[in-house]
């Protein structure tokens, strides 16, 4: 049985050790809730019918039949997920192609305010993300209960390829979420300091992300990286003119 996405993401959202936790507590920052994206449960999938069922299983023939019958392409399940959301969670790319070609709304958010792009970004699903962006999905939507973006989520989680795609697609580099963090800050504060997060810091800076925007306490990315002992990030930020 596949573990629910929320459980997998909750594990990856764990805070990076005692030192990192102490730093964040010292800054007066609370850890974000581990509850995040919720993929359809087995019970919900079992109750699906119509477009939701066909989207989840990738039943292209049934999808086309329903599309031809002019059913509502943006119908919602109990959690506000559209068939496009469900197909994205299930990585059913042919279903996504059919739904988008038929006119499914790419910008809709489910109940926790995630769009298809952010769902794919959080999952590190580069192929599905590439398809969604090619079909016209926006990389600039404000999503999630944190008023963030797909880029911020991907930077936090260390999804290097996803970050590259979102930057190329015009994601806002300096969007500040309601924790008062940018993608650059999240890569430092919530990252592990390893190669993936170093690459993300490098890519964000190279694309023009500001190294000067601070968190709510006025702490700069450079100071945050120094406090966490992330020497490679410190060098990258200093080279970018960070103070």
Buried (B, 14 or more C-beta within 10 A) or exposed (E): EEEBBBEBBBEBBEBBEEEBBEBBEEBEBEBBEBEBBBBBEEEBBEEBEBBBBBBBBBBBEBBEEBBEEEBEBBEBBEBBBBBBBBBBBBBBBEBBBBBBEBEBEBEBBBEBBBBBBBBBBBBBBBEBBBBBBEBEBBBBBBBBBBBBBBBBBBBBBBBBBBBBBBBEBEBBBEBBBEBBBBBBBBBBBBBBBEEBBBBBBBBBBEBEBBBBBBBEEEBBBBBBBBBBEBEBBBEBBBEBEBE
